[in-house]
Amino acid sequence: MKRLGVGALVAAVGCTPLDVERRTERGPLIRTYSRETALNERIPFATTQVQWPRLTLAFSSADICRAEEHGEYAEDVISTHHSRGAASAVSMGGIFTVLGGTLLAGRTWFSDSPNRTAIDAQGRYGASGREVATGWGLGLLIVGVPAVVAGIVQLNQGGETRETRKADELLSLREVPCEKKPVDGVVELAGGEGPPPQPRLTLNGALVLTADEIRELSFAGLALDGMPVTLEEADLDRLETFRTCATLLASPVDPQTLAGEARTQPDRLRMKRELARGCAQLPGAPAQPLLDAIEGALGSTAL
């Protein structure tokens, strides 16, 4: 019976919940991968290509894709199990157990004669010293032994457990055109000063403008069949450079005029030199004579 009681006690203690503290430690990076998700929002795009004196605008219809860059790494989840009262339970239970065991072991030291100074209503004398010591010893054991067992079980259940798992982190997110398809339509050069230029039709998804044409046109944006056209930053810069060079390279190079500008407006001439350097980056653009003349005018002024 006693073994059954102790077994039930251990089982009950084993079900006692422990305090759990969890922390996460990030491990090494395993791999990176990309993922694209179409947003089903097709819009017109345009790219630019220069072969002086022509600028080609290539139109396409593209979906917008959300491009995600992910990183996959190892992650350790560390759980610390502990019971705040386990140590005190073992300590106090041990004291009670020792006291109870001492009283039971030494109960023969107490008198076996009843306590004749006390008598109850039925005429019975009080318990003897040996009976009192036995009662206290059993009581302390009943309290102390379960406390010790409970504390030991909880201490054994304590400690750390480590779980390794994979974790995913979003490293970057951007929206880019995807699934491009060439498209034809009516191109409007809109947003400029004065009357808008006449709309133009594309041919095989492209519109070609010469330097002479674009010098006469005033526009701030493009539209294809009434929808605004999006240009990437590099294509937009190339378009603006071509428009600037179409005006800058239209005039003949006059060294005397440049020499006069070098004396009266050197800062303006230096700015023109930077523009000419940009024109020299366009394939086929005749910018080198102008650039050499400007360098010569600025060099002679410095002397």
C-alpha positions as a Markdown table, in Angstrom:
| # | Residue | x | y | z |
|---|---|---|---|---|
| 1 | Met | 0.0 | 0.0 | 0.0 |
| 2 | Lys | 2.9 | 2.3 | 0.9 |
| 3 | Arg | 4.5 | 1.6 | -2.5 |
| 4 | Leu | 1.3 | 2.4 | -4.3 |
| 5 | Gly | 1.0 | 5.7 | -2.4 |
| 6 | Val | 4.6 | 6.6 | -3.3 |
| 7 | Gly | 4.0 | 5.7 | -6.9 |
| 8 | Ala | 0.9 | 7.8 | -7.1 |
| 9 | Leu | 2.9 | 10.6 | -5.5 |
| 10 | Val | 5.7 | 10.4 | -8.0 |
| 11 | Ala | 3.2 | 10.3 | -10.9 |
| 12 | Ala | 1.4 | 13.4 | -9.6 |
| 13 | Val | 4.7 | 15.3 | -9.1 |
| 14 | Gly | 5.8 | 14.3 | -12.6 |
| 15 | Cys | 2.7 | 16.1 | -14.0 |
| 16 | Thr | 3.5 | 19.3 | -12.1 |
| 17 | Pro | 4.1 | 22.1 | -14.6 |
| 18 | Leu | 7.5 | 23.7 | -14.7 |
| 19 | Asp | 8.4 | 27.3 | -15.5 |
| 20 | Val | 9.7 | 27.5 | -19.1 |
| 21 | Glu | 11.9 | 30.3 | -20.5 |
| 22 | Arg | 12.6 | 30.3 | -24.2 |
| 23 | Arg | 15.2 | 32.2 | -26.2 |
| 24 | Thr | 16.1 | 32.1 | -29.9 |
| 25 | Glu | 19.6 | 32.2 | -31.2 |
| 26 | Arg | 20.2 | 32.8 | -34.9 |
| 27 | Gly | 22.6 | 30.3 | -36.6 |
| 28 | Pro | 24.5 | 30.5 | -39.9 |
| 29 | Leu | 23.0 | 31.4 | -43.3 |
| 30 | Ile | 22.1 | 28.3 | -45.3 |
| 31 | Arg | 21.1 | 29.8 | -48.6 |
| 32 | Thr | 19.5 | 32.7 | -50.4 |
| 33 | Tyr | 16.8 | 32.5 | -53.0 |
| 34 | Ser | 14.6 | 34.8 | -55.1 |
| 35 | Arg | 10.9 | 34.6 | -55.7 |
| 36 | Glu | 8.8 | 36.7 | -58.1 |
| 37 | Thr | 5.0 | 37.1 | -57.8 |
| 38 | Ala | 3.0 | 38.7 | -60.6 |
| 39 | Leu | 0.5 | 41.4 | -59.5 |
| 40 | Asn | -1.5 | 41.2 | -62.7 |
| 41 | Glu | -1.1 | 44.9 | -63.4 |
| 42 | Arg | 0.1 | 45.2 | -67.0 |
| 43 | Ile | 1.3 | 48.7 | -67.9 |
| 44 | Pro | 3.3 | 50.0 | -70.9 |
| 45 | Phe | 7.1 | 50.4 | -70.6 |
| 46 | Ala | 9.6 | 51.9 | -73.0 |
| 47 | Thr | 13.4 | 51.4 | -73.4 |
| 48 | Thr | 15.7 | 53.7 | -75.3 |
| 49 | Gln | 18.6 | 52.9 | -77.7 |
| 50 | Val | 20.8 | 55.5 | -79.3 |
| 51 | Gln | 22.7 | 55.3 | -82.6 |
| 52 | Trp | 23.3 | 58.9 | -83.6 |
| 53 | Pro | 21.5 | 60.6 | -85.0 |
| 54 | Arg | 18.6 | 58.3 | -84.1 |
| 55 | Leu | 16.8 | 57.5 | -80.9 |
| 56 | Thr | 14.8 | 54.4 | -80.8 |
| 57 | Leu | 11.9 | 54.0 | -78.3 |
| 58 | Ala | 10.9 | 50.3 | -77.9 |
| 59 | Phe | 7.5 | 49.8 | -76.4 |
| 60 | Ser | 6.4 | 46.8 | -74.5 |
| 61 | Ser | 3.6 | 45.7 | -72.2 |
| 62 | Ala | 4.7 | 44.2 | -68.9 |
| 63 | Asp | 3.3 | 42.9 | -65.8 |
| 64 | Ile | 4.5 | 44.2 | -62.4 |
| 65 | Cys | 6.2 | 41.5 | -60.3 |
| 66 | Arg | 7.1 | 41.7 | -56.7 |
| 67 | Ala | 10.7 | 40.4 | -56.5 |
| 68 | Glu | 11.6 | 39.1 | -53.1 |
| 69 | Glu | 15.0 | 38.1 | -51.9 |
| 70 | His | 14.9 | 35.6 | -49.1 |
| 71 | Gly | 17.5 | 34.2 | -46.8 |
| 72 | Glu | 17.2 | 30.8 | -45.1 |
| 73 | Tyr | 19.2 | 30.2 | -42.0 |
| 74 | Ala | 19.4 | 27.9 | -39.0 |
| 75 | Glu | 17.7 | 28.9 | -35.8 |
| 76 | Asp | 18.1 | 27.4 | -32.4 |
| 77 | Val | 15.2 | 27.5 | -29.9 |
| 78 | Ile | 16.6 | 27.0 | -26.4 |
| 79 | Ser | 14.0 | 26.2 | -23.7 |
| 80 | Thr | 15.1 | 26.4 | -20.0 |
| 81 | His | 12.9 | 24.4 | -17.7 |
| 82 | His | 13.0 | 25.1 | -14.0 |
| 83 | Ser | 10.9 | 25.2 | -10.8 |
| 84 | Arg | 11.6 | 28.1 | -8.4 |
| 85 | Gly | 10.4 | 26.1 | -5.4 |
| 86 | Ala | 12.2 | 22.8 | -6.1 |
| 87 | Ala | 15.3 | 23.6 | -4.1 |
| 88 | Ser | 13.4 | 24.9 | -1.1 |
| 89 | Ala | 11.1 | 21.9 | -1.2 |
| 90 | Val | 14.1 | 19.5 | -1.0 |
| 91 | Ser | 15.6 | 21.6 | 1.8 |
| 92 | Met | 12.5 | 21.9 | 4.0 |
| 93 | Gly | 11.3 | 18.4 | 3.1 |
| 94 | Gly | 14.7 | 17.0 | 4.2 |
| 95 | Ile | 14.6 | 18.8 | 7.5 |
| 96 | Phe | 11.1 | 17.5 | 8.2 |
| 97 | Thr | 12.1 | 14.0 | 7.1 |
| 98 | Val | 15.1 | 14.0 | 9.4 |
| 99 | Leu | 13.1 | 15.3 | 12.3 |
| 100 | Gly | 10.3 | 12.8 | 11.8 |
| 101 | Gly | 12.7 | 9.9 | 11.3 |
| 102 | Thr | 14.6 | 10.9 | 14.4 |
| 103 | Leu | 11.4 | 11.0 | 16.5 |
| 104 | Leu | 10.3 | 7.6 | 15.2 |
| 105 | Ala | 13.8 | 6.1 | 15.7 |
| 106 | Gly | 14.1 | 7.5 | 19.2 |
| 107 | Arg | 10.5 | 7.0 | 20.4 |
| 108 | Thr | 11.7 | 4.4 | 22.9 |
| 109 | Trp | 13.5 | 7.3 | 24.7 |
| 110 | Phe | 10.1 | 8.6 | 25.7 |
| 111 | Ser | 8.0 | 7.2 | 28.5 |
| 112 | Asp | 5.3 | 4.7 | 27.6 |
| 113 | Ser | 3.2 | 5.7 | 30.6 |
| 114 | Pro | 0.0 | 7.6 | 29.9 |
| 115 | Asn | -0.2 | 11.2 | 30.8 |
| 116 | Arg | -2.1 | 11.2 | 34.1 |
| 117 | Thr | -2.3 | 14.9 | 34.3 |
| 118 | Ala | -4.9 | 15.0 | 31.5 |
| 119 | Ile | -8.1 | 12.9 | 31.4 |
| 120 | Asp | -11.0 | 13.1 | 28.9 |
| 121 | Ala | -14.7 | 12.8 | 29.4 |
| 122 | Gln | -14.5 | 9.0 | 29.0 |
| 123 | Gly | -12.0 | 8.7 | 31.7 |
| 124 | Arg | -9.0 | 8.0 | 29.5 |
| 125 | Tyr | -5.7 | 9.5 | 30.4 |
| 126 | Gly | -3.7 | 11.5 | 27.9 |
| 127 | Ala | -1.3 | 10.1 | 25.4 |
| 128 | Ser | 2.1 | 9.0 | 26.6 |
| 129 | Gly | 5.3 | 10.7 | 25.5 |
| 130 | Arg | 6.1 | 7.8 | 23.2 |
| 131 | Glu | 2.7 | 8.1 | 21.5 |
| 132 | Val | 3.2 | 11.9 | 21.1 |
| 133 | Ala | 6.7 | 11.4 | 19.6 |
| 134 | Thr | 5.4 | 8.7 | 17.2 |
| 135 | Gly | 2.5 | 11.0 | 16.1 |
| 136 | Trp | 4.8 | 13.9 | 15.4 |
| 137 | Gly | 7.3 | 11.7 | 13.7 |
| 138 | Leu | 4.7 | 10.2 | 11.3 |
| 139 | Gly | 3.3 | 13.7 | 10.7 |
| 140 | Leu | 6.7 | 15.2 | 9.8 |
| 141 | Leu | 7.5 | 12.2 | 7.6 |
| 142 | Ile | 4.1 | 12.5 | 5.8 |
| 143 | Val | 4.9 | 16.2 | 5.1 |
| 144 | Gly | 8.7 | 15.9 | 4.5 |
| 145 | Val | 9.0 | 12.8 | 2.3 |
| 146 | Pro | 6.5 | 14.0 | -0.4 |
| 147 | Ala | 8.3 | 17.4 | -0.4 |
| 148 | Val | 11.7 | 15.8 | -0.9 |
| 149 | Val | 10.3 | 13.5 | -3.7 |
| 150 | Ala | 8.6 | 16.4 | -5.4 |
| 151 | Gly | 11.7 | 18.6 | -5.3 |
| 152 | Ile | 14.0 | 15.9 | -6.6 |
| 153 | Val | 11.6 | 15.1 | -9.5 |
| 154 | Gln | 11.3 | 18.7 | -10.4 |
| 155 | Leu | 15.1 | 19.2 | -10.2 |
| 156 | Asn | 15.6 | 16.2 | -12.5 |
| 157 | Gln | 13.0 | 17.6 | -15.0 |
| 158 | Gly | 14.8 | 20.9 | -15.1 |
| 159 | Gly | 17.5 | 21.9 | -17.6 |
| 160 | Glu | 17.8 | 23.0 | -21.2 |
| 161 | Thr | 16.5 | 21.6 | -24.4 |
| 162 | Arg | 17.7 | 22.8 | -27.8 |
| 163 | Glu | 15.6 | 22.6 | -31.0 |
| 164 | Thr | 17.2 | 23.5 | -34.3 |
| 165 | Arg | 14.8 | 24.6 | -37.1 |
| 166 | Lys | 15.0 | 26.5 | -40.4 |
| 167 | Ala | 13.9 | 30.1 | -40.5 |
| 168 | Asp | 13.2 | 32.4 | -43.4 |
| 169 | Glu | 13.9 | 36.1 | -43.6 |
| 170 | Leu | 12.8 | 38.7 | -46.2 |
| 171 | Leu | 16.0 | 40.5 | -47.2 |
| 172 | Ser | 14.7 | 42.8 | -49.9 |
| 173 | Leu | 11.5 | 43.6 | -51.7 |
| 174 | Arg | 11.1 | 45.6 | -55.0 |
| 175 | Glu | 8.6 | 45.8 | -57.8 |
| 176 | Val | 10.0 | 45.2 | -61.3 |
| 177 | Pro | 8.6 | 44.7 | -64.8 |
| 178 | Cys | 8.3 | 41.1 | -65.9 |
| 179 | Glu | 6.9 | 39.1 | -68.8 |
| 180 | Lys | 7.5 | 41.8 | -71.3 |
| 181 | Lys | 5.8 | 41.6 | -74.7 |
| 182 | Pro | 6.3 | 44.1 | -77.6 |
| 183 | Val | 3.3 | 46.1 | -78.3 |
| 184 | Asp | 2.2 | 48.6 | -81.0 |
| 185 | Gly | 0.0 | 51.6 | -80.6 |
| 186 | Val | -0.4 | 55.4 | -80.8 |
| 187 | Val | 2.4 | 57.3 | -79.0 |
| 188 | Glu | 1.6 | 60.7 | -77.6 |
| 189 | Leu | 4.4 | 63.1 | -76.7 |
| 190 | Ala | 2.6 | 65.0 | -73.9 |
| 191 | Gly | 3.3 | 67.5 | -71.2 |
| 192 | Gly | 5.4 | 70.0 | -73.1 |
| 193 | Glu | 5.0 | 73.7 | -73.8 |
| 194 | Gly | 2.8 | 74.9 | -76.6 |
| 195 | Pro | 0.6 | 72.8 | -78.8 |
| 196 | Pro | 1.1 | 69.0 | -78.3 |
| 197 | Pro | 3.0 | 67.2 | -81.2 |
| 198 | Gln | 1.0 | 65.0 | -83.5 |
| 199 | Pro | 0.6 | 61.4 | -82.2 |
| 200 | Arg | 2.7 | 58.9 | -83.9 |
| 201 | Leu | 2.3 | 55.2 | -84.7 |
| 202 | Thr | 4.8 | 52.6 | -83.7 |
| 203 | Leu | 6.2 | 50.1 | -86.1 |
| 204 | Asn | 7.1 | 46.6 | -84.8 |
| 205 | Gly | 6.8 | 48.0 | -81.3 |
| 206 | Ala | 9.3 | 50.9 | -81.9 |
| 207 | Leu | 9.3 | 54.6 | -82.6 |
| 208 | Val | 12.4 | 56.2 | -84.2 |
| 209 | Leu | 13.1 | 59.9 | -83.6 |
| 210 | Thr | 16.0 | 61.8 | -85.2 |
| 211 | Ala | 18.0 | 64.5 | -83.5 |
| 212 | Asp | 16.5 | 67.1 | -85.8 |
| 213 | Glu | 13.0 | 65.9 | -84.9 |
| 214 | Ile | 13.5 | 65.8 | -81.2 |
| 215 | Arg | 15.1 | 69.2 | -81.2 |
| 216 | Glu | 11.8 | 70.6 | -82.4 |
| 217 | Leu | 9.6 | 68.6 | -80.0 |
| 218 | Ser | 8.5 | 69.7 | -76.6 |
| 219 | Phe | 7.3 | 67.0 | -74.3 |
| 220 | Ala | 7.6 | 65.9 | -70.7 |
| 221 | Gly | 6.3 | 62.3 | -70.9 |
| 222 | Leu | 5.1 | 59.5 | -73.2 |
| 223 | Ala | 1.7 | 57.9 | -73.5 |
| 224 | Leu | 0.8 | 54.7 | -75.4 |
| 225 | Asp | -2.9 | 54.5 | -76.4 |
| 226 | Gly | -3.7 | 56.9 | -73.6 |
| 227 | Met | -1.8 | 55.1 | -70.9 |
| 228 | Pro | 1.3 | 56.8 | -69.3 |
| 229 | Val | 4.5 | 55.0 | -70.3 |
| 230 | Thr | 7.1 | 54.1 | -67.7 |
| 231 | Leu | 10.8 | 54.4 | -68.3 |
| 232 | Glu | 13.5 | 53.0 | -66.2 |
| 233 | Glu | 16.0 | 55.5 | -64.7 |
| 234 | Ala | 18.8 | 54.6 | -67.2 |
| 235 | Asp | 16.4 | 54.9 | -70.2 |
| 236 | Leu | 15.1 | 58.3 | -68.9 |
| 237 | Asp | 18.6 | 59.6 | -68.5 |
| 238 | Arg | 19.5 | 58.4 | -72.0 |
| 239 | Leu | 16.5 | 60.2 | -73.4 |
| 240 | Glu | 17.3 | 63.5 | -71.7 |
| 241 | Thr | 20.9 | 63.3 | -72.8 |
| 242 | Phe | 19.9 | 62.7 | -76.4 |
| 243 | Arg | 17.5 | 65.7 | -76.3 |
| 244 | Thr | 20.3 | 67.9 | -74.8 |
| 245 | Cys | 22.9 | 66.8 | -77.3 |
| 246 | Ala | 20.5 | 67.3 | -80.2 |
| 247 | Thr | 20.6 | 71.0 | -79.4 |
| 248 | Leu | 24.2 | 71.2 | -78.3 |
| 249 | Leu | 25.7 | 69.5 | -81.3 |
| 250 | Ala | 23.4 | 71.2 | -83.9 |
| 251 | Ser | 25.6 | 74.4 | -84.0 |
| 252 | Pro | 28.9 | 74.4 | -85.8 |
| 253 | Val | 32.0 | 74.5 | -83.6 |
| 254 | Asp | 33.5 | 78.0 | -83.5 |
| 255 | Pro | 36.8 | 78.3 | -81.6 |
| 256 | Gln | 36.7 | 82.1 | -81.5 |
| 257 | Thr | 33.2 | 82.1 | -79.9 |
| 258 | Leu | 34.3 | 79.5 | -77.4 |
| 259 | Ala | 37.4 | 81.5 | -76.5 |
| 260 | Gly | 35.2 | 84.5 | -75.9 |
| 261 | Glu | 33.0 | 82.4 | -73.6 |
| 262 | Ala | 36.1 | 81.2 | -71.8 |
| 263 | Arg | 37.0 | 84.8 | -71.0 |
| 264 | Thr | 33.5 | 86.2 | -70.1 |
| 265 | Gln | 31.6 | 83.1 | -68.9 |
| 266 | Pro | 34.1 | 80.4 | -67.8 |
| 267 | Asp | 31.6 | 78.6 | -65.5 |
| 268 | Arg | 29.1 | 78.4 | -68.3 |
| 269 | Leu | 31.7 | 76.9 | -70.6 |
| 270 | Arg | 32.7 | 74.4 | -68.0 |
| 271 | Met | 29.1 | 73.3 | -67.7 |
| 272 | Lys | 29.0 | 73.0 | -71.5 |
| 273 | Arg | 32.1 | 70.8 | -71.3 |
| 274 | Glu | 30.4 | 68.4 | -68.9 |
| 275 | Leu | 27.4 | 68.2 | -71.3 |
| 276 | Ala | 29.7 | 67.5 | -74.2 |
| 277 | Arg | 31.3 | 64.7 | -72.2 |
| 278 | Gly | 27.9 | 63.2 | -71.7 |
| 279 | Cys | 27.3 | 63.5 | -75.5 |
| 280 | Ala | 30.5 | 61.7 | -76.2 |
| 281 | Gln | 29.1 | 58.6 | -74.4 |
| 282 | Leu | 26.3 | 58.3 | -77.0 |
| 283 | Pro | 27.2 | 55.9 | -79.8 |
| 284 | Gly | 28.0 | 57.8 | -83.0 |
| 285 | Ala | 27.5 | 61.2 | -81.5 |
| 286 | Pro | 30.0 | 63.8 | -83.1 |
| 287 | Ala | 30.9 | 65.3 | -79.7 |
| 288 | Gln | 34.7 | 65.0 | -79.8 |
| 289 | Pro | 35.4 | 68.1 | -81.9 |
| 290 | Leu | 33.3 | 70.3 | -79.6 |
| 291 | Leu | 34.9 | 68.8 | -76.6 |
| 292 | Asp | 38.4 | 69.4 | -77.9 |
| 293 | Ala | 37.5 | 73.0 | -78.8 |
| 294 | Ile | 36.2 | 73.7 | -75.3 |
| 295 | Glu | 39.3 | 72.1 | -73.7 |
| 296 | Gly | 41.5 | 74.3 | -75.9 |
| 297 | Ala | 39.5 | 77.5 | -75.1 |
| 298 | Leu | 39.6 | 76.8 | -71.3 |
| 299 | Gly | 43.3 | 75.9 | -71.5 |
| 300 | Ser | 44.3 | 79.1 | -73.3 |
| 301 | Thr | 42.4 | 81.1 | -70.8 |
| 302 | Ala | 44.2 | 79.5 | -67.9 |
| 303 | Leu | 47.6 | 80.4 | -69.5 |
